[in-house]
């Protein structure tokens, strides 16, 4: 129990430290910040649209629309069109979730760094 308690205590401390790094206020009157937020959401939506198109092509296209064409090929002893309809679209969906998580982590890191840079510039130019 002591190991679990110490892990919990450490994770609570780490969480508290990470919350200290979260900005308390964002100046939405600063045009650079507004543009940064707009860029962030445009890129986020762009990533989602591309991944949803891939999912639709694989799930609907390969599993239903061109299944007869794909059934000429076999994967693991099963016709490829059948495999996409039963397993492939699920596997691709899970992989797309992973890709989305990785891409959004990168996007969040870049966006956070950009906002931090703006905050540093504002604090240097406007000492309280």
Rosetta blueprint (number, residue, H / E / L):
1 X L
2 X H
3 X H
4 X H
5 X H
6 X H
7 X H
8 X H
9 X H
10 X H
11 X H
12 X H
13 X H
14 X H
15 X H
16 X H
17 X H
18 X H
19 X H
20 X H
21 X H
22 X L
23 X L
24 X L
25 X L
26 X L
27 X L
28 X L
29 X L
30 X L
31 X H
32 X H
33 X H
34 X H
35 X H
36 X H
37 X H
38 X H
39 X H
40 X H
41 X H
42 X H
43 X H
44 X H
45 X H
46 X H
47 X H
48 X H
49 X H
50 X H
51 X H
52 X H
53 X H
54 X H
55 X H
56 X H
57 X H
58 X H
59 X H
60 X H
61 X H
62 X H
63 X H
64 X H
65 X H
66 X L
67 X H
68 X H
69 X H
70 X H
71 X L
72 X L
73 X L
74 X E
75 X E
76 X L
77 X L
78 X E
79 X E
80 X H
81 X H
82 X H
83 X H
84 X H
85 X H
86 X H
87 X H
88 X H
89 X H
90 X H
91 X H
92 X H
93 X H
94 X H
95 X H
96 X H
97 X H
98 X H
99 X H
100 X H
101 X H
102 X H
103 X H
104 X H
105 X H
106 X H
107 X H
108 X H
109 X H
110 X H
111 X H
112 X H
113 X H
114 X H
115 X H
116 X H
117 X H
118 X H
119 X H
120 X H
121 X H
122 X H
123 X H
124 X H
125 X H
126 X L
127 X L
128 X L
